[in-house]
Amino acid sequence: MQGGTPALSFVDLSKRYGPILALEDIDFEVASGSVHALIGENGAGKSTCLGVASGRTVPTAGHVLVAGARAPAGRPREMREAGVATIYQELTIAPNLTPSQNVFLGSFLSNWGVLDTARMRQRYEELCDEIGVAKQPETPSGQLSVAEQQILEIMRGLASGARTILFDEPTASLASPERKALLELIKRLRRDGYTIVFVSHNLDEVLEISDRITVFREGKLVANLDRADVEKHDLVLHMLGESKTAALIEDAIEGGGHKVAKRSRPEILRVEDVTLPGVLAPISLSMRAGEILGIGGLVGSGRTEFLRCISGLEPTSAGRMRVDEELVKWPQSVRQAREHGIILIPEDRKRQGVIPALSAAENIGVARLRDLCGSWIVSLGQMQRGAKAPAAGYGFDPRRLGSPAGTLSGGNQQKLLLARAGTNNPRILLADEPTRGIDIGAKAEIMESLRRLAEQGCAVVFVSSELEEVVAVSDRVAVLHEGHLAGELDAAESAITISGIMNLAFDVEDGGAQPAAMQA
């Protein structure tokens, strides 16, 4: 129930990282028993604010109150003991432990120094009943889906006695039905009196679930809003600060017109009978210069695996490849694919994309190591200077070129990967979920970058779980269903629509019943 002492209070909070002021004089309260959303562009300060609340980040100035009591700074365990649990984007599930063991990780129940597995299982099942989720068998938790692992994280917080739960982008990696289930769980927790702080870039989810919304921009708090008083356009305007810019970005994200590639443009790449044992049946597709080819389908349909095959990352794959109509050897490595101008931006930018410990400039420069090496020594100065132009070309702040890539926001990491790919002058760019988990402004910048690459003659293959984005940016869409090519939609023949993609993805004939939800 809302009211009384706030669950959390942020008092004169500031955080500086060298020359970058990530938070400046932040003051607001989170009402007990409410769902409070934090929104803003990448780098606006919302995740830093959440990090301070979790005890993970030490503020430069100011402090946090938990239920009116001053909380220790930089001490996650003590914050948890104070009743605040955090669910991060990077889940902390131990893959070899069972679900019940993961729930009590860090606070195992024991009997005279021996793990009491029966009591942990009993308490785990009681928690499942309390929050209305399915009980999982006592098998390694690494076998569970991301959504099921996320529920274990939530249960871990509840088992510790937390009454306030902080979520950092909880739905970014979930399919549509799993997103809906998680949002329903959050609503149920609110009804039971828990307080939820929710960082998200998905404004539709924010509007659906929040009681109050705090908007950050460039490290400052620019608005504290009641959900009942705002609509999506208001949030975008507060986030970006300029009505004209906001309207343009909304148009880009929600279906702004894209240019249709001319059929007279040459075919750069054709793949025929692409197979991957147990995943892909024979698939044949072509890509033309200056075209954006969207790949649609459900989770598990083979979208990511198809990109991995043609980029040389699946050595057990097979098929035929023609580059400029000439038959070439099927790529069995990334190096072989790159020899034909094929560059992949992977789905998991944090684990498979950026090199976290290297600076942003070094992450761009690794694409040109041969050019930068003199007598087997890499010129770091030349690497730094050479990174400025590609970084600026993809909207990356040059002041951050010296920052470790692992400390950057998701949007800046994605721009970094685009800049690195761009330095290789790709002929075929494979972009797998390039806009996942980033803010509306960064999404528009990245989609504009893909359009610009296409206008320069590159063939772009684009996978996204957000069908609005696929429709907005694609000239053609190839839809996969259970590892098969279900069909193609071509904007040159008729308008590409979400319903058209969904029908193919669900193997529904036109005119049939519409599926209730698209698994992105």
Secondary structure, 3 states (H helix, E strand, C coil): CCCCCCCEEEEEEEEEECCEEEEEEEEEEECCCCEEEEEECCCCCHHHHHHHHHCCCCCCEEEEEECCEECCCCCHHHHHHCCEEEECCCCCCCCCCCHHHHHCCCCCCEECCEECHHHHHHHHHHHHHHHCCCCCCCCCHHHCCHHHHHHHHHHHHHHCCCCEEEEECCCCCCCHHHHHHHHHHHHHHHHCCCEEEEECCCHHHHHHHCCEEEEEECCEEEEEEEHHHCCHHHHHHHHHCCHHHHHHHHHHHCCCCCCCCCCCCCEEEEEEEEEECCCEEEEEEEEECCCEEEEEECCCCCHHHHHHHHCCCCCCCEEEEEECCEEECCCCCHHHHHHCCEEEECCCHHHHHCCCCCEHHHHHHHHHHHHHEECCEECHHHHHHHHHHHHHHCCCCHHHCCCEHHHCCHHHHHHHHHHHHHHCCCCEEEEECCCCCCCHHHHHHHHHHHHHHHHCCCEEEEECCCHHHHHHHCCEEEEEECCEEEEEEECCCCCCCHHHHHHHHCCCCCCCCCCCCCCC
